[in-house]
Amino acid sequence: MQSYGLVISLKNDQSVIAKYKKFHYSVWPQVKKDLISSGVKNMKIFIFESTLFMYMETSDNFDFSLLANASDETREWNKIMNNLQVPVSTVRPGEWWHQLEKVYDLEW
C-alpha cells in the first residue's frame, strides 16, 4: 500500500469554499466508483481556511493518471473542481495538487 499527502488551495472566496464543500458532501457515485477502481483504498480531505489537505492510501500499483483518464463523469467533476482550486505556490510544472514529503509514519 502507498500513502500520499497532498495540498492545494481553493480560491479565497466564501462562495467557492461553500460550493466545494457542498460537492464533497455528496460526491457523484461514478466519481467514487472511479476512485475505488483506480486503486484508492482510503481518501480524506481536510480544509483550513482556503487550504485543502488530502490524505490517500492506495494500492501499490496506483497511478494518478488513472483518475485523470477515468469516466466522463469524473472528468467533468475534475473540471468543476479545477475551476474552484488554485495550486500552491511551490508546485512543479504539470502538478496541480502538490504532493507532500512524508517525514514520519507510525508504522516505521
C-alpha positions, 0 to 999 in steps of 0.5 A, spaced: 500 500 500 502 507 498 500 513 502 500 520 499 499 527 502 497 532 498 495 540 498 492 545 494 488 551 495 481 553 493 480 560 491 479 565 497 472 566 496 466 564 501 462 562 495 467 557 492 469 554 499 461 553 500 460 550 493 466 545 494 464 543 500 457 542 498 460 537 492 464 533 497 458 532 501 455 528 496 460 526 491 457 523 484 457 515 485 461 514 478 466 519 481 467 514 487 466 508 483 472 511 479 476 512 485 475 505 488 477 502 481 483 506 480 486 503 486 484 508 492 483 504 498 482 510 503 481 518 501 480 524 506 480 531 505 481 536 510 480 544 509 483 550 513 481 556 511 482 556 503 487 550 504 485 543 502 489 537 505 488 530 502 490 524 505 490 517 500 492 510 501 492 506 495 494 500 492 501 499 490 500 499 483 496 506 483 497 511 478 494 518 478 493 518 471 488 513 472 483 518 475 485 523 470 483 518 464 477 515 468 469 516 466 466 522 463 463 523 469 469 524 473 472 528 468 467 533 468 467 533 476 475 534 475 473 540 471 468 543 476 473 542 481 479 545 477 475 551 476 474 552 484 482 550 486 488 554 485 495 550 486 500 552 491 505 556 490 511 551 490 508 546 485 512 543 479 510 544 472 504 539 470 502 538 478 496 541 480 495 538 487 502 538 490 504 532 493 507 532 500 514 529 503 512 524 508 517 525 514 514 520 519 509 514 519 507 510 525 508 504 522 516 505 521 
